[in-house]
Each structure stands twice: as C-alpha cells, then as structure tokens.
Amino acid sequence: KTAGFAACSHEHFCSVCHCTRSHQGYGDTNYHSWKCRTDADCWSAAESYHQVATPESRLNEFNKTGVRWSELLCLPYFDIACCIVVDSMHNLFLGLIKVLE
C-alpha cells in the first residue's frame, strides 16, 4: 500500500500485471499471457488519482486501475513497476488469499 497499489483482495490485486480477480484471477499461472504493468502505466493511473478532487472520484479512479498516488513517485529514480516487492505472489505462497466461491 505504501507504493499506492491495491490490496490482494481488490479487483486489481497484482502490482506486476493487469490481471484482475474477475479476469484471469488468482489461478492463472501462465505468466506469458499476463500484460505487465509499466512505469508509464502506473504513473498515468497515479496522476489521474492525484488530480481528482473528491474522495468519491478518487475511489472511482482507484477502482479502475488499483493504483493510488504515492509519495514514492516523487523520487526521481523510483520506477514503481520494478521497485516493488510482489506482495500478491507472496500472499499466494503463504496461503493468505482465500477465494470463496
């Protein structure tokens, strides 16, 4: 969350790719089919989030992409797509994500 990404329970749970819970989901391990997030994608989403004024609008922007503004983006060397530990995969391997069907 420090980097501005959504939690593992969000629709856009992955900080590495654009897979969502409803499309590809937790069970898709074919990483060749994943569309990876880029620094430019994340910056664009974070700036859109940062520019809206109301909390409702920010929530709508966040729900579209799973990315919020983070102060880490102010660091000139920070590449948000490459410098973040993959929490989602860590949670999967620990068994912390429970999918209720």
N, C-alpha and C positions, 0 to 999 in steps of 0.2 A: 504493500500500500504506500510505502514511502516514495516509490518511483511513480505512483499515480495509476498503477494497474488495478483492475478489479480483483476481488477475492475469488478463490477457487469455486465458490458456489454461484457466481454470477454467470449470466448467459455467455459473456465473452471472458471465459476463465483463464485463457492462456496468454502469457506475456511473450510468447515466442511466435505464435502463428495466429491466423484469423479463424480458427475453428471455433465453433460455438457448441453449447450443450445440445441445442436442437438440431444442428447440422454437423455431422462428424462425431461430435460428442467425446466422452472420455475414452470410449473403446477403440477409437481409430488410431492404430499404431503404425499405419502406413505413412511414414513421415515424408515420403516422396510426393504425396498428394497434398501436403499442407502448403498453404500460401503464407510464407513467413512475413512477419511484421518487419518493417524497415524503420530506420530512424526518422525518415521523412514522414511516413505514415503516422507514427506516434506523435511527432511534433505537430502535425496538422490537427490531429484529434485533440491534443492537449491545448493548443492555441484556441481551437473552437470552444472548448470547455471554459477556458480562461476569459474569453471575450464576452460571454453572455452574462447578463446582469442578475437575473433572478435565480433563486435556488431551484425552482421548478425547471427552468430552462437548462440549468447545469445538469440536473438529474437526467433530463432528456438527452442531452449531448453525451453524457457518460454512458447511458444505456445503449446508445448507438454503437459505441466502439469499445467500451470497457477501459477507457483511458481518461484520467483526470490531469489537471495541471500539477506539476511537482516543482518545487524549488530546485531540485537537482538539475532541471533543464537550464538553469541559469549558469551552470558550469560550462565553460566553452569547450572543454574536452569530452564532455559526457555524451555518449551515444546510448540512448535509452534502450535501443533494441539489442545491443551487445553487452551492456554493462550490468545487467540484472540477472540474479540467480533465478533459475526456473522453479519457482515455488509450486506451480501446478504439478509438475512431474515429481517433485519431492513429496508432495502430499499423496500422490497416487501410490508411490512406492511404500510409503508408510501406512497406507490403508486408511488415511484420514477422510478420503472422499467416499461418501456413501450415496449411491444412486438409488433412490426409492422409485420403484415402478408400480 
